[in-house]
Amino acid sequence: MKINAAYIAILLITTLLSCDIVEGPYAKKKGGTSDTTEQVVRKILFEDFTGHQCGNCPRAAEALKAIEELYPGQIVPLGVHVGFFAEPSSSGNYTADYRCETGNELDQNYGNSIAGLPNGLINRISFDSNPIVQYTDWSSKASQLVALPPDAWIDINPQYSAASRSLEVSADVDILTAINDSLHLAFYLSEDNIVSPQKDYSLTPSTILNYTHRHVLRGSMNGTWGLPLVSGSTFAAGSTYSANASFTLPANWNENNVHVVAILFKANSKEVVQAEDIKIIN
């Protein structure tokens, strides 16, 4: 059977057009780079309220790590040290202080330490009229959220000077679906892999001297509740906004483990629309 050149050309064009058709912004540049892309998905902010003298808190940290592994690239974790169990001792094993003004303000607003640690916030959503979620329920709540389409995308571009320890951050926010609410954008800072003692009631003795504290909330670059993305309360799909902030890292922070966490949330309910994090040094 003879197959002419015109038929082959038509067949080839049809095949190319029928494959790899992508509708919508499924991949975006990340961190201002030209060679790193990330899938545009809904990301879930997990705020793990904890303390180094909370003997049950390592179980919550383990639960959060398991969720991160179950949904890679979709979980933005923060370890928020608050309350009695986070207070430093004047001597002994627990002299470190990982509390910060931002964490304290979150605790005052939501009442996590009063509710009894460990517990957490998941996108600051109220489940059954209560935003505080016990760690045993984190996985089931995460499964309800990760499959939802994203309403926005955040691209963070950090610029860090080791000489001055100054950090300049810019971020672009793409609105993917129309939002009729005032939006705030907060820039938090976290530090990962801090090694110091942690109490763990499952062990004897109950102190882990070389415990790795992960994604510890260190503070905010623009306040606990951030700043308005723009004035107004109507955000059209396809619109893009920019924000920036600056900060000088304290000498006792390890800049190699510092992350910027950007949190876009509704001003009235404080429900998180989208979150993103990136290391300041890659």
Secondary structure by P-SEA (a helix, b strand, c coil): ccccaaaaaaaaaaaaaacccccccccccccccccccccccbbbbbbbbccccccaaaaaaaaaaaaaaacccccbbbbbbbccccccccccccccccccaaaaaaaaacccccccccccccccccccccccccccaaaaaaaacccccccbbbbbbbbbbccccbbbbbbbbbbcccccbbbbbbbbbbbcccbbbbbbccccccccccccccccccccccccccccccccccccccbbbbbbbbbbbccccccccbbbbbbbbbcccccccbbbbbbccc
